[in-house]
Amino acid sequence: YSQINYFNVLGFKAEIYFGSLEEVQLHSCFVVPSPAVIFNVINPALSPQFSSSFSSVNNLPPNLLLPSNLVDPDRLKRPPPSADCSLPLLRQCDAVVPAHLSPIHTWVESLEDVDSEPSGVAELHPDVFGVPPRLDILYDVEKWQRNFKRISHAHTKVRSEVRGGGRKPWKQKGSGRARHGSIRSPLWRGGGVSHGPRGPTSYYYMLPMKVRVQGLKVALSSKLTQEYLHIVDSLDIPTPDSQFLMDLIRQRHWGHSVLIVDVGEEFPENILQATANLKTVNIIPAIGLNVHSMLKHESVVLTLQAVKFLEEKLLWHDERFAPLYPFNLPYSDLP
Amino acid sequence: MRTEVIIYIRVEEITPLHNMAACFTLASAVFRTALPGVLRLHSRTPGATGTTAGIRLFCVGAPEQKKAGIIESTEEYKFVERLIPPSRVPTPPKHAGPTPSGWIPPADSPPPLPYMIRRSRMHNIPVYTDLTHGNRKMTLVRKVEGDIWALEKDVKEYLMAVTGKDLPTQVNEVTMTLTVKGHFDKELKEWLATKGF
């Protein structure tokens, strides 16, 4: 590690290591040289016993505010699948992978049991799940998603719209008072606003389609490199109990919020009921995948069908013509 | 005024050939003699007033289909489907070397260099010229992957050999593009094509 800093964190002496992510297992072929912070508490015996939400470190106070980019050591325990893995290859890339790149391998898990091991390995296309981390594109797409729907209804009246103020209040000369033309000018109390917000204002704009598509690809790739992307074979759960899902997520260290993505309009009843009352675990169809939701939820869970759907739709933009007419009209080979 | 309605009936069940032949001869006979109202099947609705509608049947078909009415046919839609354009750029056919138009296909295996330059969606080399402020000439190399600084070094060496000048270049690591001062798109395209990109 390059630096070791000592901090006094609420009376507990702690070491905070700053290292590069090269020392952490990576899936993609691009090295992200951003700092990773690993938190280690010295002298656990001297610290008082508090109950906390972290299952691994039991000695932290519950109201301790930790930075959100802390890397939990428990999450780094399982390395990515190697080439000579014994588990079956459940999914291969349908599209052609460029010759200078190779498909990315990830574990395929199942939601049947709280502590079940991965049941297979899946291949992911590098042009969707291994693109360079373009933070500027993520920022642009997130900003667009927030603002293009915005209509601000702030409205003030101008001096001509305020009731009254047509007559000159007193004569121009001789009264000894300042000269005025109307009682509703912006100088007056109760007068109109000279440069205020005017009417419902729309902040609508559209980013180019390819930028929005690249934003989705960058978000998926970032989730994969940071080990927040999980592939699941199907969304079948044994019980419709929300507690089962929470236990599963806590056991597998998926994070405090999970976004579950599947293709199709119908989902299994159990998972719908389980996620219905949960605020931090949400389920969406694959067409509803967007950068804001992916950034808002810490972990993203995709089914194999969703991976196939997303790869097909996102890779089509790399090889399509410019639209002769809008794409919502029929073409012969739309994805 | 007579209005004549022509009903085109496609016989869906398998009819023997002689029946079909009879059907067509009947149709031709009807067409030639132009007998209106020879075969009227539900020609007039009870509420119809004024104009008489004469129906000509081009095909009688099997006897049990006498009262079939209109049958929709979707087989002719193939004439519409073949007009709908494709949305994807097709992959070019295999060529051994340069084509007559000057297009050079990429090498089958990527060259063993620390960088890779992909082709554009139209399978061309992504080198473009730019002109700003009326006199500022630039050449842009896009779609670079891998070690972009090694590419910059190679480009500077090559252009030094070509022009004799040390040209200013700009590397953008975020967008992975390389900009060179001056218009050198032809030279750079040939150079990259010979390398196998």
Interface residues (C-beta under 8 A of the other chain):
Chain A: P98 A99 H100 P132 R134 D136 W316 D318 E319 R320 F321 L324 F327 P330 Y331 S332 D333 L334
Chain B: E81 I84 P85 P86 S87 R88 V89 D108 S109 P110 M116 R118 R121 E145 V174 T175 M176
